[in-house]
Structure formats: C-alpha cells, structure tokens
Amino acid sequence: MFPNKKIQSLIGQKIQVEMKGDKNMLEGTLVSADDYLNLYLTSTAEIIDGERKRVLGSVVLRGNNIIMINPVN
C-alpha cells in the first residue's frame, strides 16, 4: 500500500508521530493529510519519556520532518 493511502485510512483515528530533531513523540487525532504527508492533528499532546508533558491542541506537521507514524489502539 502506498504511504499516502495508508495515512488516508487513519483519518479520524489517534496516532503517534515521531519527529526529526528532538526525538519526542506527538500524539493526536489525525484530521487530514496531503500528498506530501503533511499532517493536521487535533487534541495533540507532546510525549517525553513515555509520559504526557504538555497539551498542544491543533498542530500542522510538515511531512519531511516526520520519521515514523503509528496508530494508537
């Protein structure tokens, strides 16, 4: 399955995203994604060392800064 098709299937679900740089995880509900895998998340929280540190709310993540995307059960 192509990455953008897989990401489109996750819309409306809670996901975790690992970003380049600080190696922290973000967790939120995926609202939309485009062909460049830019993501729009709501109810987003920053997770550091396995615990929620701060609530960010709505965020837009640039696709070329994303390392990994995991669905949350």
N, CA, C and O atoms as a Tripos MOL2 file, in Angstrom:
@<TRIPOS>MOLECULE
protein
  292   291    73     0     0
PROTEIN
NO_CHARGES

@<TRIPOS>ATOM
      1 N           0.8560   -1.1820    0.0000 N.3       1 MET1
      2 CA          0.0000    0.0000    0.0000 C.3       1 MET1
      3 C           0.8960    1.2380    0.0000 C.2       1 MET1
      4 O           1.9040    1.2770    0.7060 O.2       1 MET1
      5 N           0.5310    2.2440   -0.7890 N.am      2 PHE2
      6 CA          1.2910    3.4870   -0.8410 C.3       2 PHE2
      7 C           1.1460    4.2340    0.4810 C.2       2 PHE2
      8 O           0.0870    4.1830    1.1060 O.2       2 PHE2
      9 N           2.2030    4.9290    0.9140 N.am      3 PRO3
     10 CA          2.1400    5.6140    2.2180 C.3       3 PRO3
     11 C           0.9650    6.5850    2.3450 C.2       3 PRO3
     12 O           0.3100    6.6250    3.3860 O.2       3 PRO3
     13 N           0.6900    7.3730    1.2930 N.am      4 ASN4
     14 CA         -0.4010    8.3420    1.4170 C.3       4 ASN4
     15 C          -1.7650    7.6530    1.5070 C.2       4 ASN4
     16 O          -2.6640    8.1860    2.1580 O.2       4 ASN4
     17 N          -1.9480    6.5080    0.8900 N.am      5 LYS5
     18 CA         -3.2050    5.7550    1.0140 C.3       5 LYS5
     19 C          -3.3540    5.1990    2.4250 C.2       5 LYS5
     20 O          -4.4490    5.2210    2.9880 O.2       5 LYS5
     21 N          -2.2620    4.7030    2.9990 N.am      6 LYS6
     22 CA         -2.2960    4.1810    4.3630 C.3       6 LYS6
     23 C          -2.6220    5.3030    5.3500 C.2       6 LYS6
     24 O          -3.4340    5.1150    6.2560 O.2       6 LYS6
     25 N          -2.0040    6.4500    5.1800 N.am      7 ILE7
     26 CA         -2.2660    7.5870    6.0710 C.3       7 ILE7
     27 C          -3.7030    8.0580    5.9280 C.2       7 ILE7
     28 O          -4.3460    8.3900    6.9240 O.2       7 ILE7
     29 N          -4.2190    8.0910    4.7010 N.am      8 GLN8
     30 CA         -5.6240    8.4860    4.4930 C.3       8 GLN8
     31 C          -6.5680    7.5540    5.2330 C.2       8 GLN8
     32 O          -7.6220    7.9850    5.6990 O.2       8 GLN8
     33 N          -6.2030    6.2760    5.3490 N.am      9 SER9
     34 CA         -7.0650    5.3240    6.0520 C.3       9 SER9
     35 C          -7.0640    5.5540    7.5650 C.2       9 SER9
     36 O          -7.9310    5.0310    8.2660 O.2       9 SER9
     37 N          -6.1000    6.3300    8.0800 N.am     10 LEU10
     38 CA         -6.0130    6.6090    9.5110 C.3      10 LEU10
     39 C          -6.7440    7.8780    9.9320 C.2      10 LEU10
     40 O          -6.7710    8.2040   11.1190 O.2      10 LEU10
     41 N          -7.3400    8.6030    8.9770 N.am     11 ILE11
     42 CA         -8.0470    9.8430    9.3130 C.3      11 ILE11
     43 C          -9.1740    9.5440   10.2870 C.2      11 ILE11
     44 O          -9.9590    8.6140   10.0990 O.2      11 ILE11
     45 N          -9.2320   10.3620   11.3370 N.am     12 GLY12
     46 CA        -10.2320   10.1790   12.3800 C.3      12 GLY12
     47 C          -9.7500    9.3250   13.5320 C.2      12 GLY12
     48 O         -10.4510    9.1850   14.5340 O.2      12 GLY12
     49 N          -8.5600    8.7500   13.4070 N.am     13 GLN13
     50 CA         -8.0060    7.8900   14.4570 C.3      13 GLN13
     51 C          -6.8900    8.6100   15.1970 C.2      13 GLN13
     52 O          -6.3220    9.5800   14.6960 O.2      13 GLN13
     53 N          -6.5830    8.1270   16.3950 N.am     14 LYS14
     54 CA         -5.4890    8.6640   17.1900 C.3      14 LYS14
     55 C          -4.1860    8.0340   16.6960 C.2      14 LYS14
     56 O          -4.1020    6.8190   16.5160 O.2      14 LYS14
     57 N          -3.1700    8.8750   16.4790 N.am     15 ILE15
     58 CA         -1.8710    8.3990   16.0090 C.3      15 ILE15
     59 C          -0.7570    9.0010   16.8610 C.2      15 ILE15
     60 O          -0.9490   10.0200   17.5250 O.2      15 ILE15
     61 N           0.4110    8.3560   16.8340 N.am     16 GLN16
     62 CA          1.6370    8.9030   17.4110 C.3      16 GLN16
     63 C           2.5940    9.1920   16.2690 C.2      16 GLN16
     64 O           2.7210    8.4040   15.3320 O.2      16 GLN16
     65 N           3.2700   10.3370   16.3580 N.am     17 VAL17
     66 CA          4.1940   10.7550   15.3070 C.3      17 VAL17
     67 C           5.5430   11.0700   15.9390 C.2      17 VAL17
     68 O           5.6290   11.8520   16.8860 O.2      17 VAL17
     69 N           6.5980   10.4500   15.4030 N.am     18 GLU18
     70 CA          7.9580   10.7740   15.8430 C.3      18 GLU18
     71 C           8.5370   11.7640   14.8480 C.2      18 GLU18
     72 O           8.5200   11.5300   13.6400 O.2      18 GLU18
     73 N           9.0500   12.8750   15.3670 N.am     19 MET19
     74 CA          9.5780   13.9380   14.5260 C.3      19 MET19
     75 C          11.1040   13.9200   14.5290 C.2      19 MET19
     76 O          11.7220   13.4160   15.4670 O.2      19 MET19
     77 N          11.7150   14.4760   13.4680 N.am     20 LYS20
     78 CA         13.1640   14.6460   13.4210 C.3      20 LYS20
     79 C          13.5940   15.6380   14.5060 C.2      20 LYS20
     80 O          12.8090   16.4720   14.9580 O.2      20 LYS20
     81 N          14.8310   15.5260   14.8990 N.am     21 GLY21
     82 CA         15.3750   16.5160   15.8300 C.3      21 GLY21
     83 C          15.3500   16.0580   17.2650 C.2      21 GLY21
     84 O          16.2260   15.3070   17.6940 O.2      21 GLY21
     85 N          14.3500   16.5030   18.0220 N.am     22 ASP22
     86 CA         14.3490   16.2690   19.4620 C.3      22 ASP22
     87 C          13.9420   14.8550   19.8640 C.2      22 ASP22
     88 O          14.0250   14.5200   21.0450 O.2      22 ASP22
     89 N          13.5100   14.0220   18.9350 N.am     23 LYS23
     90 CA         13.1520   12.6140   19.1770 C.3      23 LYS23
     91 C          11.9830   12.4420   20.1510 C.2      23 LYS23
     92 O          11.8490   11.3870   20.7700 O.2      23 LYS23
     93 N          11.1520   13.4470   20.2880 N.am     24 ASN24
     94 CA          9.9530   13.3280   21.1060 C.3      24 ASN24
     95 C           8.7950   12.8840   20.2380 C.2      24 ASN24
     96 O           8.8200   13.0330   19.0160 O.2      24 ASN24
     97 N           7.7810   12.3380   20.8830 N.am     25 MET25
     98 CA          6.5960   11.8700   20.1730 C.3      25 MET25
     99 C           5.4630   12.8640   20.3670 C.2      25 MET25
    100 O           5.3550   13.5110   21.4080 O.2      25 MET25
    101 N           4.6200   12.9740   19.3460 N.am     26 LEU26
    102 CA          3.3770   13.7250   19.4450 C.3      26 LEU26
    103 C           2.2440   12.7380   19.2540 C.2      26 LEU26
    104 O           2.3340   11.8320   18.4250 O.2      26 LEU26
    105 N           1.1760   12.9090   20.0200 N.am     27 GLU27
    106 CA          0.0160   12.0340   19.9050 C.3      27 GLU27
    107 C          -1.2160   12.8940   19.7410 C.2      27 GLU27
    108 O          -1.4430   13.8220   20.5170 O.2      27 GLU27
    109 N          -2.0190   12.5850   18.7230 N.am     28 GLY28
    110 CA         -3.2370   13.3490   18.4780 C.3      28 GLY28
    111 C          -4.1290   12.6420   17.4840 C.2      28 GLY28
    112 O          -3.7970   11.5720   16.9740 O.2      28 GLY28
    113 N          -5.2720   13.2600   17.2160 N.am     29 THR29
    114 CA         -6.2380   12.7130   16.2670 C.3      29 THR29
    115 C          -5.9590   13.2840   14.8860 C.2      29 THR29
    116 O          -5.9230   14.5010   14.7040 O.2      29 THR29
    117 N          -5.7610   12.3990   13.9110 N.am     30 LEU30
    118 CA         -5.4690   12.8130   12.5390 C.3      30 LEU30
    119 C          -6.7290   13.3410   11.8750 C.2      30 LEU30
    120 O          -7.7260   12.6270   11.7670 O.2      30 LEU30
    121 N          -6.6870   14.5950   11.4290 N.am     31 VAL31
    122 CA         -7.8300   15.2170   10.7650 C.3      31 VAL31
    123 C          -7.6650   15.1630    9.2530 C.2      31 VAL31
    124 O          -8.6150   14.8600    8.5310 O.2      31 VAL31
    125 N          -6.4530   15.4580    8.7710 N.am     32 SER32
    126 CA         -6.2300   15.4110    7.3270 C.3      32 SER32
    127 C          -4.7430   15.2250    7.0290 C.2      32 SER32
    128 O          -3.8790   15.4620    7.8740 O.2      32 SER32
    129 N          -4.4800   14.7920    5.7990 N.am     33 ALA33
    130 CA         -3.1150   14.6060    5.3010 C.3      33 ALA33
    131 C          -3.1270   14.8850    3.8020 C.2      33 ALA33
    132 O          -4.1220   14.6360    3.1230 O.2      33 ALA33
    133 N          -2.0110   15.4030    3.2940 N.am     34 ASP34
    134 CA         -1.9400   15.6720    1.8600 C.3      34 ASP34
    135 C          -0.9320   14.7390    1.1930 C.2      34 ASP34
    136 O          -0.4060   13.8280    1.8320 O.2      34 ASP34
    137 N          -0.6630   14.9680   -0.0960 N.am     35 ASP35
    138 CA          0.2290   14.0970   -0.8590 C.3      35 ASP35
    139 C           1.6760   14.1460   -0.3700 C.2      35 ASP35
    140 O           2.4450   13.2210   -0.6310 O.2      35 ASP35
    141 N           2.0590   15.2190    0.3410 N.am     36 TYR36
    142 CA          3.4170   15.3560    0.8710 C.3      36 TYR36
    143 C           3.5160   14.8090    2.2960 C.2      36 TYR36
    144 O           4.5520   14.9440    2.9470 O.2      36 TYR36
    145 N           2.4320   14.1900    2.7790 N.am     37 LEU37
    146 CA          2.3160   13.6580    4.1320 C.3      37 LEU37
    147 C           2.4060   14.7380    5.2060 C.2      37 LEU37
    148 O           2.8010   14.4650    6.3400 O.2      37 LEU37
    149 N           2.0320   15.9770    4.8380 N.am     38 ASN38
    150 CA          1.8170   16.9960    5.8620 C.3      38 ASN38
    151 C           0.5680   16.5760    6.6150 C.2      38 ASN38
    152 O          -0.4290   16.1920    6.0030 O.2      38 ASN38
    153 N           0.6150   16.6470    7.9440 N.am     39 LEU39
    154 CA         -0.4830   16.1570    8.7660 C.3      39 LEU39
    155 C          -1.0990   17.2780    9.5760 C.2      39 LEU39
    156 O          -0.3960   18.1740   10.0440 O.2      39 LEU39
    157 N          -2.4220   17.2270    9.7440 N.am     40 TYR40
    158 CA         -3.1370   18.1340   10.6310 C.3      40 TYR40
    159 C          -3.7180   17.2910   11.7540 C.2      40 TYR40
    160 O          -4.5420   16.4090   11.5120 O.2      40 TYR40
    161 N          -3.2840   17.5650   12.9970 N.am     41 LEU41
    162 CA         -3.7270   16.8150   14.1650 C.3      41 LEU41
    163 C          -4.4680   17.7350   15.1270 C.2      41 LEU41
    164 O          -4.1260   18.9100   15.2610 O.2      41 LEU41
    165 N          -5.4820   17.1950   15.7950 N.am     42 THR42
    166 CA         -6.1550   17.9200   16.8690 C.3      42 THR42
    167 C          -5.9710   17.1430   18.1670 C.2      42 THR42
    168 O          -5.5740   15.9780   18.1540 O.2      42 THR42
    169 N          -6.2610   17.7950   19.2770 N.am     43 SER43
    170 CA         -6.1090   17.1890   20.6100 C.3      43 SER43
    171 C          -4.7160   16.5860   20.7650 C.2      43 SER43
    172 O          -4.5600   15.4640   21.2490 O.2      43 SER43
    173 N          -3.7150   17.3430   20.3500 N.am     44 THR44
    174 CA         -2.3430   16.8500   20.3140 C.3      44 THR44
    175 C          -1.6270   17.0850   21.6440 C.2      44 THR44
    176 O          -1.7720   18.1380   22.2650 O.2      44 THR44
    177 N          -0.8570   16.0930   22.0640 N.am     45 ALA45
    178 CA         -0.0470   16.1920   23.2730 C.3      45 ALA45
    179 C           1.3760   15.7600   22.9530 C.2      45 ALA45
    180 O           1.5990   14.8980   22.1020 O.2      45 ALA45
    181 N           2.3360   16.3680   23.6430 N.am     46 GLU46
    182 CA          3.7410   16.0040   23.4970 C.3      46 GLU46
    183 C           4.0640   14.9170   24.5220 C.2      46 GLU46
    184 O           3.7150   15.0410   25.6960 O.2      46 GLU46
    185 N           4.7240   13.8640   24.0780 N.am     47 ILE47
    186 CA          5.0850   12.7540   24.9550 C.3      47 ILE47
    187 C           6.6060   12.6810   25.0440 C.2      47 ILE47
    188 O           7.3000   12.5130   24.0410 O.2      47 ILE47
    189 N           7.1100   12.8120   26.2860 N.am     48 ILE48
    190 CA          8.5480   12.7440   26.5240 C.3      48 ILE48
    191 C           8.7940   11.6270   27.5300 C.2      48 ILE48
    192 O           8.2150   11.6210   28.6160 O.2      48 ILE48
    193 N           9.6540   10.6850   27.1650 N.am     49 ASP49
    194 CA          9.9760    9.5350   28.0230 C.3      49 ASP49
    195 C           8.7300    8.7910   28.4820 C.2      49 ASP49
    196 O           8.6460    8.3630   29.6330 O.2      49 ASP49
    197 N           7.7600    8.6380   27.5810 N.am     50 GLY50
    198 CA          6.5740    7.8470   27.8590 C.3      50 GLY50
    199 C           5.4600    8.5380   28.6240 C.2      50 GLY50
    200 O           4.4230    7.9210   28.8650 O.2      50 GLY50
    201 N           5.6330    9.8050   29.0180 N.am     51 GLU51
    202 CA          4.5640   10.4960   29.7280 C.3      51 GLU51
    203 C           4.2270   11.8190   29.0370 C.2      51 GLU51
    204 O           5.0880   12.4720   28.4480 O.2      51 GLU51
    205 N           2.9540   12.1910   29.1260 N.am     52 ARG52
    206 CA          2.4910   13.4350   28.5070 C.3      52 ARG52
    207 C           3.0490   14.6270   29.2670 C.2      52 ARG52
    208 O           2.8620   14.7510   30.4770 O.2      52 ARG52
    209 N           3.7370   15.5040   28.5390 N.am     53 LYS53
    210 CA          4.3350   16.6750   29.1770 C.3      53 LYS53
    211 C           3.4860   17.9310   29.0060 C.2      53 LYS53
    212 O           3.3000   18.6930   29.9550 O.2      53 LYS53
    213 N           2.9710   18.1480   27.7940 N.am     54 ARG54
    214 CA          2.1410   19.3370   27.5810 C.3      54 ARG54
    215 C           1.1430   19.0940   26.4620 C.2      54 ARG54
    216 O           1.3700   18.2850   25.5620 O.2      54 ARG54
    217 N           0.0410   19.8090   26.5410 N.am     55 VAL55
    218 CA         -1.0160   19.7100   25.5320 C.3      55 VAL55
    219 C          -0.8130   20.8340   24.5270 C.2      55 VAL55
    220 O          -0.6830   21.9980   24.9070 O.2      55 VAL55
    221 N          -0.7850   20.4850   23.2440 N.am     56 LEU56
    222 CA         -0.5300   21.4640   22.1920 C.3      56 LEU56
    223 C          -1.7930   21.8770   21.4450 C.2      56 LEU56
    224 O          -1.8180   22.9400   20.8240 O.2      56 LEU56
    225 N          -2.8370   21.0620   21.4940 N.am     57 GLY57
    226 CA         -4.0730   21.3800   20.7670 C.3      57 GLY57
    227 C          -3.9630   20.9970   19.3050 C.2      57 GLY57
    228 O          -3.5890   19.8690   18.9860 O.2      57 GLY57
    229 N          -4.2850   21.9270   18.4060 N.am     58 SER58
    230 CA         -4.2240   21.6800   16.9610 C.3      58 SER58
    231 C          -2.8350   22.0060   16.4330 C.2      58 SER58
    232 O          -2.2800   23.0640   16.7330 O.2      58 SER58
    233 N          -2.2750   21.0910   15.6440 N.am     59 VAL59
    234 CA         -0.9540   21.3070   15.0630 C.3      59 VAL59
    235 C          -0.9320   20.8490   13.6100 C.2      59 VAL59
    236 O          -1.6970   19.9730   13.2060 O.2      59 VAL59
    237 N          -0.0410   21.4600   12.8340 N.am     60 VAL60
    238 CA          0.2370   21.0300   11.4650 C.3      60 VAL60
    239 C           1.6860   20.5780   11.4430 C.2      60 VAL60
    240 O           2.5830   21.3260   11.8320 O.2      60 VAL60
    241 N           1.9150   19.3490   10.9850 N.am     61 LEU61
    242 CA          3.2550   18.7740   10.9330 C.3      61 LEU61
    243 C           3.7030   18.6660    9.4840 C.2      61 LEU61
    244 O           2.9830   18.1370    8.6370 O.2      61 LEU61
    245 N           4.8750   19.1640    9.2140 N.am     62 ARG62
    246 CA          5.4080   19.1070    7.8560 C.3      62 ARG62
    247 C           5.9270   17.7000    7.5660 C.2      62 ARG62
    248 O           6.6750   17.1290    8.3590 O.2      62 ARG62
    249 N           5.5290   17.1570    6.4360 N.am     63 GLY63
    250 CA          5.8230   15.7700    6.0930 C.3      63 GLY63
    251 C           7.2860   15.4080    6.0630 C.2      63 GLY63
    252 O           7.6440   14.2920    6.4390 O.2      63 GLY63
    253 N           8.1570   16.3230    5.6220 N.am     64 ASN64
    254 CA          9.5730   15.9590    5.5240 C.3      64 ASN64
    255 C          10.2800   15.9720    6.8770 C.2      64 ASN64
    256 O          11.4650   15.6440    6.9440 O.2      64 ASN64
    257 N           9.5840   16.3430    7.9630 N.am     65 ASN65
    258 CA         10.1520   16.2920    9.3090 C.3      65 ASN65
    259 C           9.6550   15.0950   10.1070 C.2      65 ASN65
    260 O           9.9910   14.9500   11.2820 O.2      65 ASN65
    261 N           8.8540   14.2340    9.4770 N.am     66 ILE66
    262 CA          8.2790   13.0860   10.1690 C.3      66 ILE66
    263 C           9.1570   11.8610    9.9380 C.2      66 ILE66
    264 O           9.5410   11.5580    8.8080 O.2      66 ILE66
    265 N           9.4690   11.1580   11.0330 N.am     67 ILE67
    266 CA         10.2490    9.9200   10.9440 C.3      67 ILE67
    267 C           9.3330    8.7180   10.9000 C.2      67 ILE67
    268 O           9.5070    7.8290   10.0660 O.2      67 ILE67
    269 N           8.3340    8.6830   11.8130 N.am     68 MET68
    270 CA          7.5150    7.4980   11.9410 C.3      68 MET68
    271 C           6.1050    7.8810   12.3910 C.2      68 MET68
    272 O           5.9260    8.8190   13.1680 O.2      68 MET68
    273 N           5.1090    7.1440   11.8960 N.am     69 ILE69
    274 CA          3.7030    7.3310   12.2740 C.3      69 ILE69
    275 C           3.1520    5.9880   12.7350 C.2      69 ILE69
    276 O           3.2630    4.9900   12.0240 O.2      69 ILE69
    277 N           2.5580    5.9640   13.9290 N.am     70 ASN70
    278 CA          1.9830    4.7440   14.4870 C.3      70 ASN70
    279 C           0.5230    4.9830   14.8790 C.2      70 ASN70
    280 O           0.2250    5.9800   15.5360 O.2      70 ASN70
    281 N          -0.3840    4.0980   14.4940 N.am     71 PRO71
    282 CA         -1.7440    4.2040   15.0180 C.3      71 PRO71
    283 C          -1.7570    3.8010   16.4880 C.2      71 PRO71
    284 O          -1.0020    2.9190   16.8950 O.2      71 PRO71
    285 N          -2.6130    4.4430   17.2910 N.am     72 VAL72
    286 CA         -2.7430    4.1230   18.7100 C.3      72 VAL72
    287 C          -4.0260    3.3380   18.8920 C.2      72 VAL72
    288 O          -5.0770    3.7300   18.3840 O.2      72 VAL72
    289 N          -3.9460    2.2370   19.6090 N.am     73 ASN73
    290 CA         -5.1220    1.3970   19.8290 C.3      73 ASN73
    291 C          -5.9540    1.8970   20.9690 C.2      73 ASN73
    292 O          -6.9830    1.3030   21.2900 O.2      73 ASN73
@<TRIPOS>BOND
     1     1     2 1
     2     2     3 1
     3     3     4 2
     4     3     5 am
     5     5     6 1
     6     6     7 1
     7     7     8 2
     8     7     9 am
     9     9    10 1
    10    10    11 1
    11    11    12 2
    12    11    13 am
    13    13    14 1
    14    14    15 1
    15    15    16 2
    16    15    17 am
    17    17    18 1
    18    18    19 1
    19    19    20 2
    20    19    21 am
    21    21    22 1
    22    22    23 1
    23    23    24 2
    24    23    25 am
    25    25    26 1
    26    26    27 1
    27    27    28 2
    28    27    29 am
    29    29    30 1
    30    30    31 1
    31    31    32 2
    32    31    33 am
    33    33    34 1
    34    34    35 1
    35    35    36 2
    36    35    37 am
    37    37    38 1
    38    38    39 1
    39    39    40 2
    40    39    41 am
    41    41    42 1
    42    42    43 1
    43    43    44 2
    44    43    45 am
    45    45    46 1
    46    46    47 1
    47    47    48 2
    48    47    49 am
    49    49    50 1
    50    50    51 1
    51    51    52 2
    52    51    53 am
    53    53    54 1
    54    54    55 1
    55    55    56 2
    56    55    57 am
    57    57    58 1
    58    58    59 1
    59    59    60 2
    60    59    61 am
    61    61    62 1
    62    62    63 1
    63    63    64 2
    64    63    65 am
    65    65    66 1
    66    66    67 1
    67    67    68 2
    68    67    69 am
    69    69    70 1
    70    70    71 1
    71    71    72 2
    72    71    73 am
    73    73    74 1
    74    74    75 1
    75    75    76 2
    76    75    77 am
    77    77    78 1
    78    78    79 1
    79    79    80 2
    80    79    81 am
    81    81    82 1
    82    82    83 1
    83    83    84 2
    84    83    85 am
    85    85    86 1
    86    86    87 1
    87    87    88 2
    88    87    89 am
    89    89    90 1
    90    90    91 1
    91    91    92 2
    92    91    93 am
    93    93    94 1
    94    94    95 1
    95    95    96 2
    96    95    97 am
    97    97    98 1
    98    98    99 1
    99    99   100 2
   100    99   101 am
   101   101   102 1
   102   102   103 1
   103   103   104 2
   104   103   105 am
   105   105   106 1
   106   106   107 1
   107   107   108 2
   108   107   109 am
   109   109   110 1
   110   110   111 1
   111   111   112 2
   112   111   113 am
   113   113   114 1
   114   114   115 1
   115   115   116 2
   116   115   117 am
   117   117   118 1
   118   118   119 1
   119   119   120 2
   120   119   121 am
   121   121   122 1
   122   122   123 1
   123   123   124 2
   124   123   125 am
   125   125   126 1
   126   126   127 1
   127   127   128 2
   128   127   129 am
   129   129   130 1
   130   130   131 1
   131   131   132 2
   132   131   133 am
   133   133   134 1
   134   134   135 1
   135   135   136 2
   136   135   137 am
   137   137   138 1
   138   138   139 1
   139   139   140 2
   140   139   141 am
   141   141   142 1
   142   142   143 1
   143   143   144 2
   144   143   145 am
   145   145   146 1
   146   146   147 1
   147   147   148 2
   148   147   149 am
   149   149   150 1
   150   150   151 1
   151   151   152 2
   152   151   153 am
   153   153   154 1
   154   154   155 1
   155   155   156 2
   156   155   157 am
   157   157   158 1
   158   158   159 1
   159   159   160 2
   160   159   161 am
   161   161   162 1
   162   162   163 1
   163   163   164 2
   164   163   165 am
   165   165   166 1
   166   166   167 1
   167   167   168 2
   168   167   169 am
   169   169   170 1
   170   170   171 1
   171   171   172 2
   172   171   173 am
   173   173   174 1
   174   174   175 1
   175   175   176 2
   176   175   177 am
   177   177   178 1
   178   178   179 1
   179   179   180 2
   180   179   181 am
   181   181   182 1
   182   182   183 1
   183   183   184 2
   184   183   185 am
   185   185   186 1
   186   186   187 1
   187   187   188 2
   188   187   189 am
   189   189   190 1
   190   190   191 1
   191   191   192 2
   192   191   193 am
   193   193   194 1
   194   194   195 1
   195   195   196 2
   196   195   197 am
   197   197   198 1
   198   198   199 1
   199   199   200 2
   200   199   201 am
   201   201   202 1
   202   202   203 1
   203   203   204 2
   204   203   205 am
   205   205   206 1
   206   206   207 1
   207   207   208 2
   208   207   209 am
   209   209   210 1
   210   210   211 1
   211   211   212 2
   212   211   213 am
   213   213   214 1
   214   214   215 1
   215   215   216 2
   216   215   217 am
   217   217   218 1
   218   218   219 1
   219   219   220 2
   220   219   221 am
   221   221   222 1
   222   222   223 1
   223   223   224 2
   224   223   225 am
   225   225   226 1
   226   226   227 1
   227   227   228 2
   228   227   229 am
   229   229   230 1
   230   230   231 1
   231   231   232 2
   232   231   233 am
   233   233   234 1
   234   234   235 1
   235   235   236 2
   236   235   237 am
   237   237   238 1
   238   238   239 1
   239   239   240 2
   240   239   241 am
   241   241   242 1
   242   242   243 1
   243   243   244 2
   244   243   245 am
   245   245   246 1
   246   246   247 1
   247   247   248 2
   248   247   249 am
   249   249   250 1
   250   250   251 1
   251   251   252 2
   252   251   253 am
   253   253   254 1
   254   254   255 1
   255   255   256 2
   256   255   257 am
   257   257   258 1
   258   258   259 1
   259   259   260 2
   260   259   261 am
   261   261   262 1
   262   262   263 1
   263   263   264 2
   264   263   265 am
   265   265   266 1
   266   266   267 1
   267   267   268 2
   268   267   269 am
   269   269   270 1
   270   270   271 1
   271   271   272 2
   272   271   273 am
   273   273   274 1
   274   274   275 1
   275   275   276 2
   276   275   277 am
   277   277   278 1
   278   278   279 1
   279   279   280 2
   280   279   281 am
   281   281   282 1
   282   282   283 1
   283   283   284 2
   284   283   285 am
   285   285   286 1
   286   286   287 1
   287   287   288 2
   288   287   289 am
   289   289   290 1
   290   290   291 1
   291   291   292 2
@<TRIPOS>SUBSTRUCTURE
     1 MET1         2 RESIDUE 1 A MET
     2 PHE2         6 RESIDUE 1 A PHE
     3 PRO3        10 RESIDUE 1 A PRO
     4 ASN4        14 RESIDUE 1 A ASN
     5 LYS5        18 RESIDUE 1 A LYS
     6 LYS6        22 RESIDUE 1 A LYS
     7 ILE7        26 RESIDUE 1 A ILE
     8 GLN8        30 RESIDUE 1 A GLN
     9 SER9        34 RESIDUE 1 A SER
    10 LEU10       38 RESIDUE 1 A LEU
    11 ILE11       42 RESIDUE 1 A ILE
    12 GLY12       46 RESIDUE 1 A GLY
    13 GLN13       50 RESIDUE 1 A GLN
    14 LYS14       54 RESIDUE 1 A LYS
    15 ILE15       58 RESIDUE 1 A ILE
    16 GLN16       62 RESIDUE 1 A GLN
    17 VAL17       66 RESIDUE 1 A VAL
    18 GLU18       70 RESIDUE 1 A GLU
    19 MET19       74 RESIDUE 1 A MET
    20 LYS20       78 RESIDUE 1 A LYS
    21 GLY21       82 RESIDUE 1 A GLY
    22 ASP22       86 RESIDUE 1 A ASP
    23 LYS23       90 RESIDUE 1 A LYS
    24 ASN24       94 RESIDUE 1 A ASN
    25 MET25       98 RESIDUE 1 A MET
    26 LEU26      102 RESIDUE 1 A LEU
    27 GLU27      106 RESIDUE 1 A GLU
    28 GLY28      110 RESIDUE 1 A GLY
    29 THR29      114 RESIDUE 1 A THR
    30 LEU30      118 RESIDUE 1 A LEU
    31 VAL31      122 RESIDUE 1 A VAL
    32 SER32      126 RESIDUE 1 A SER
    33 ALA33      130 RESIDUE 1 A ALA
    34 ASP34      134 RESIDUE 1 A ASP
    35 ASP35      138 RESIDUE 1 A ASP
    36 TYR36      142 RESIDUE 1 A TYR
    37 LEU37      146 RESIDUE 1 A LEU
    38 ASN38      150 RESIDUE 1 A ASN
    39 LEU39      154 RESIDUE 1 A LEU
    40 TYR40      158 RESIDUE 1 A TYR
    41 LEU41      162 RESIDUE 1 A LEU
    42 THR42      166 RESIDUE 1 A THR
    43 SER43      170 RESIDUE 1 A SER
    44 THR44      174 RESIDUE 1 A THR
    45 ALA45      178 RESIDUE 1 A ALA
    46 GLU46      182 RESIDUE 1 A GLU
    47 ILE47      186 RESIDUE 1 A ILE
    48 ILE48      190 RESIDUE 1 A ILE
    49 ASP49      194 RESIDUE 1 A ASP
    50 GLY50      198 RESIDUE 1 A GLY
    51 GLU51      202 RESIDUE 1 A GLU
    52 ARG52      206 RESIDUE 1 A ARG
    53 LYS53      210 RESIDUE 1 A LYS
    54 ARG54      214 RESIDUE 1 A ARG
    55 VAL55      218 RESIDUE 1 A VAL
    56 LEU56      222 RESIDUE 1 A LEU
    57 GLY57      226 RESIDUE 1 A GLY
    58 SER58      230 RESIDUE 1 A SER
    59 VAL59      234 RESIDUE 1 A VAL
    60 VAL60      238 RESIDUE 1 A VAL
    61 LEU61      242 RESIDUE 1 A LEU
    62 ARG62      246 RESIDUE 1 A ARG
    63 GLY63      250 RESIDUE 1 A GLY
    64 ASN64      254 RESIDUE 1 A ASN
    65 ASN65      258 RESIDUE 1 A ASN
    66 ILE66      262 RESIDUE 1 A ILE
    67 ILE67      266 RESIDUE 1 A ILE
    68 MET68      270 RESIDUE 1 A MET
    69 ILE69      274 RESIDUE 1 A ILE
    70 ASN70      278 RESIDUE 1 A ASN
    71 PRO71      282 RESIDUE 1 A PRO
    72 VAL72      286 RESIDUE 1 A VAL
    73 ASN73      290 RESIDUE 1 A ASN
